[in-house]
């Protein structure tokens, strides 16, 4: 049985008087794809942001890869995030003035990694995603599906243990959505990565290893 990659215990979050997350307990096993589904406003994105250390809970404990995140602050937290967690968002957030390969390189540049080695890896990731002839193209020269594949490559640049995806297929047609999820399955098997995917697409969610349903800030039994 796979070991736990993420342990969230008693996670609570509120904004003003609105209780968005209400005592969430969630375990994510390594090398699995966990899909989180639920209606808009259920708290899915807020939970994903906390799991990704982009936001802090008001209460509760978060452990990633055996590391208690509560003790990390400032640069230590940023370095941990950049090294261990990859992100794919609904809106690809590519930098328009940079080429595809330069966008993929961003996490490595932040980490101060060797330039030539990382350039080779970035190009290799794009080739693996069928974008070998698009390395020097800027985002405006790419289709929506190609842009999302560049974003997926960027999330993998530092070989993170965990990839968190927030509605990654929301702006894709059904063919590109299926292809992106095919990539998640391939990477789980080939690279041993763990994926947490927030999605409204229940048919895609069902292709993962497990589906978690959120309702009004709690996980349904």
C-alpha positions as CSV (number, residue, x, y, z in Angstrom):
1,X,0.0,0.0,0.0
2,X,1.3,3.4,-0.9
3,X,2.5,5.7,1.9
4,X,0.7,8.9,2.7
5,X,1.9,11.9,0.8
6,X,-0.5,14.5,2.3
7,X,-2.1,14.5,5.7
8,X,-4.6,17.2,6.4
9,X,-6.0,17.1,9.9
10,X,-8.8,19.3,11.3
11,X,-8.4,22.0,8.6
12,X,-10.6,25.1,9.1
13,X,-10.8,28.3,7.1
14,X,-13.2,31.2,7.2
15,X,-13.4,34.6,5.5
16,X,-15.2,37.0,7.8
17,X,-18.3,35.2,9.0
18,X,-18.2,32.7,6.1
19,X,-16.9,29.3,7.2
20,X,-15.4,27.8,4.0
21,X,-13.7,24.7,5.4
22,X,-15.1,23.0,8.4
23,X,-12.8,20.6,10.1
24,X,-11.5,18.8,7.0
25,X,-9.6,15.5,7.5
26,X,-8.1,14.2,4.2
27,X,-5.3,11.8,3.5
28,X,-3.7,11.6,0.0
29,X,-1.7,8.5,-0.8
30,X,1.5,8.8,-2.8
31,X,1.5,7.9,-6.5
32,X,-2.3,8.2,-6.8
33,X,-4.6,10.6,-8.5
34,X,-7.3,12.0,-6.2
35,X,-10.1,13.9,-7.7
36,X,-12.0,16.5,-5.7
37,X,-15.5,17.3,-6.9
38,X,-18.4,19.3,-5.7
39,X,-20.6,22.3,-6.4
40,X,-19.2,25.8,-6.8
41,X,-18.7,27.3,-3.4
42,X,-18.1,23.9,-1.7
43,X,-14.5,24.9,-0.7
44,X,-12.6,22.9,-3.2
45,X,-10.2,25.6,-4.4
46,X,-9.6,26.9,-0.9
47,X,-8.7,23.4,0.2
48,X,-6.3,23.0,-2.7
49,X,-4.6,26.4,-2.0
50,X,-4.0,25.2,1.6
51,X,-2.7,21.8,0.5
52,X,-0.4,23.7,-1.8
53,X,0.8,26.0,1.0
54,X,-0.4,29.1,-0.9
55,X,-2.8,29.9,2.0
56,X,-2.7,29.1,5.6
57,X,-5.6,27.4,7.5
58,X,-7.1,29.1,10.6
59,X,-6.8,25.8,12.4
60,X,-5.5,22.3,11.7
61,X,-2.3,20.5,10.7
62,X,-0.8,19.9,7.3
63,X,1.9,17.3,6.6
64,X,3.4,16.8,3.2
65,X,5.9,14.0,2.6
66,X,6.3,13.6,6.3
67,X,7.1,17.3,6.8
68,X,4.9,19.4,9.1
69,X,4.3,22.5,7.1
70,X,3.2,24.5,10.1
71,X,6.8,25.1,11.1
72,X,7.9,26.6,7.8
73,X,7.8,30.3,7.1
74,X,9.0,32.8,4.6
75,X,11.8,31.7,2.3
76,X,11.9,28.2,3.8
77,X,8.2,27.7,3.0
78,X,8.7,29.1,-0.5
79,X,11.7,26.8,-1.2
80,X,9.7,23.8,0.0
81,X,6.8,24.7,-2.2
82,X,9.0,25.3,-5.3
83,X,10.9,22.0,-4.8
84,X,8.0,19.7,-3.8
85,X,4.7,21.0,-5.3
86,X,3.7,21.7,-8.9
87,X,0.6,23.7,-9.8
88,X,-1.7,23.6,-12.9
89,X,-4.5,26.2,-13.0
90,X,-7.5,26.6,-15.1
91,X,-5.9,29.7,-16.6
92,X,-2.4,28.6,-17.6
93,X,-0.7,31.8,-16.3
94,X,2.1,31.7,-18.8
95,X,4.2,34.8,-19.1
96,X,3.4,36.3,-22.6
97,X,6.9,37.7,-23.3
98,X,8.6,34.4,-22.8
99,X,8.8,31.4,-25.0
100,X,7.3,28.0,-24.2
101,X,10.6,26.6,-23.0
102,X,11.4,29.7,-20.9
103,X,8.0,29.5,-19.2
104,X,8.7,25.8,-18.3
105,X,12.1,26.9,-16.9
106,X,10.7,29.4,-14.4
107,X,10.6,27.1,-11.4
108,X,14.1,25.9,-12.0
109,X,15.3,29.5,-12.3
110,X,13.6,30.3,-9.0
111,X,15.5,27.4,-7.5
112,X,18.8,28.6,-8.9
113,X,19.5,25.3,-10.7
114,X,22.1,24.7,-13.4
115,X,21.1,26.4,-16.5
116,X,22.1,23.9,-19.2
117,X,20.8,20.9,-17.3
118,X,17.4,22.5,-16.8
119,X,17.2,23.7,-20.4
120,X,17.6,20.1,-21.5
121,X,15.0,18.9,-19.1
122,X,12.5,21.7,-20.1
123,X,12.9,20.9,-23.7
124,X,12.5,17.2,-23.0
125,X,9.3,17.7,-21.1
126,X,7.8,19.7,-23.9
127,X,8.8,17.0,-26.4
128,X,7.2,14.4,-24.2
129,X,4.0,16.5,-24.4
130,X,4.1,16.7,-28.2
131,X,5.4,20.3,-28.3
132,X,8.9,19.6,-29.6
133,X,8.3,22.0,-32.5
134,X,6.9,24.7,-30.3
135,X,9.9,25.4,-28.0
136,X,10.5,28.9,-29.1
137,X,6.8,29.9,-29.6
138,X,5.3,32.4,-27.2
139,X,1.9,31.8,-25.6
140,X,0.0,33.9,-28.1
141,X,1.3,31.6,-30.9
142,X,0.0,28.5,-29.2
143,X,-3.5,27.0,-29.1
144,X,-5.4,26.7,-25.8
145,X,-4.5,23.0,-25.5
146,X,-0.9,23.7,-26.2
147,X,-0.7,26.5,-23.6
148,X,-2.2,24.1,-21.0
149,X,0.4,21.5,-21.9
150,X,3.2,24.1,-21.4
151,X,1.7,24.8,-18.0
152,X,1.7,21.1,-17.2
153,X,5.4,20.9,-18.2
154,X,6.2,23.9,-16.0
155,X,4.5,22.2,-13.1
156,X,6.8,19.2,-13.6
157,X,10.1,21.1,-14.1
158,X,11.5,20.5,-10.6
159,X,10.2,16.9,-10.4
160,X,7.7,17.7,-7.6
161,X,6.3,14.9,-5.5
162,X,2.9,16.4,-5.7
163,X,1.0,18.1,-8.5
164,X,-2.1,20.1,-7.6
165,X,-4.5,21.0,-10.5
166,X,-7.4,23.4,-10.1
167,X,-9.9,22.9,-12.9
168,X,-7.1,22.1,-15.4
169,X,-9.5,21.2,-18.2
170,X,-12.0,24.0,-17.6
171,X,-11.0,25.9,-20.7
172,X,-10.3,22.8,-22.9
173,X,-12.5,21.0,-25.4
174,X,-13.3,17.4,-24.6
175,X,-10.4,16.0,-26.7
176,X,-7.7,18.1,-25.1
177,X,-9.3,17.5,-21.7
178,X,-9.0,13.7,-22.2
179,X,-5.4,14.1,-23.4
180,X,-4.4,16.1,-20.4
181,X,-5.8,13.5,-18.0
182,X,-4.1,10.8,-20.1
183,X,-0.9,12.7,-19.3
184,X,-1.7,12.7,-15.5
185,X,-2.2,8.9,-15.7
186,X,1.1,8.4,-17.6
187,X,3.1,10.6,-15.2
188,X,1.6,8.8,-12.2
189,X,2.8,5.5,-13.6
190,X,6.1,6.6,-15.1
191,X,7.3,9.2,-12.6
192,X,5.5,8.1,-9.5
193,X,3.9,11.5,-9.0
194,X,0.9,12.2,-6.8
195,X,-2.0,14.3,-8.3
196,X,-4.8,16.2,-6.6
197,X,-7.3,17.4,-9.2
198,X,-10.2,19.8,-8.5
199,X,-12.7,19.4,-11.3
200,X,-16.4,19.8,-12.2
201,X,-16.0,17.1,-14.8
202,X,-17.2,14.0,-13.1
203,X,-16.4,11.7,-16.0
204,X,-12.8,12.8,-15.9
205,X,-12.7,12.7,-12.1
206,X,-13.8,9.0,-12.3
207,X,-10.6,8.2,-14.2
208,X,-8.5,8.9,-11.2
209,X,-7.8,6.4,-8.4
210,X,-10.2,8.0,-5.9
211,X,-12.9,10.7,-5.9
212,X,-13.5,13.0,-2.9
213,X,-16.9,14.8,-2.8
214,X,-17.0,18.2,-1.0
215,X,-20.3,19.8,0.1
216,X,-20.5,23.1,2.0
217,X,-17.0,23.0,3.4
218,X,-17.0,19.3,4.5
219,X,-16.0,16.1,2.8
220,X,-19.0,13.9,2.2
221,X,-18.8,10.4,3.7
